[in-house]
Amino acid sequence: MTEPKRRGLYFEDFTVGQSFESPARTVTSTDIVNFACLSGDFNEVHTNFEYCKTTQFKEPIAHGPLVYAIMGGLQYASGINDGTLLALLQIDGWRMLDVVKHGDTIRLLSTVVEKKETSKPDRGVVTFDRKCVKQNGTVAQTMRATLMYRRKPA
C-alpha cells in the first residue's frame, strides 16, 4: 500500500521560534446559534439579543469554546496539520481576553515554543503558544497547545 501524500508538517519540519499565521475567518450569528445547539449552552449572553442589550457587550457573544474550536479549524486550514497531526495532548493557560462577536474576523497566530522526541521513533511532540487575533489586532484568546505529530518516514 502506498503512503498517502501529506501537505502537513512533520515533527522535524518545526523549529523553536517558528511562527505561523492562519487564514482569517469571520464569525457569524449562525456559528453562535449552531454552537449553542451543538453544545446545549443556551446561556442568554450567547442567544438573547434583548438580554444582551443590558450587558456590557450589547449583543450576543461567541462562546469561548466556539472560538477555541474555530482556532483548531484555522490551524488545519493553514495546512500544517494535514496528514501529520496525530493528537492534541494538552491545553495550558487558556485565557479569554476579549469577546468575539458576530462579524468579527479572527485568525490564529502560533509560535513553536518547544519540541520533544518521544520514546516512539515515528512521532514527536510540538508545543505552540497560540493567539486568536481579531481584525483590529486585539487578542481574544491565548493558550499553550501541545500536539503530537508524525515523524518523517525513514
Summary of the structure (lengths in Angstrom):
residues: 154
radius of gyration: 17.6
end to end distance: 16.1
largest distance: 60.8
contacts: 451
relative contact order: 0.25
helix: 23%
strand: 36%
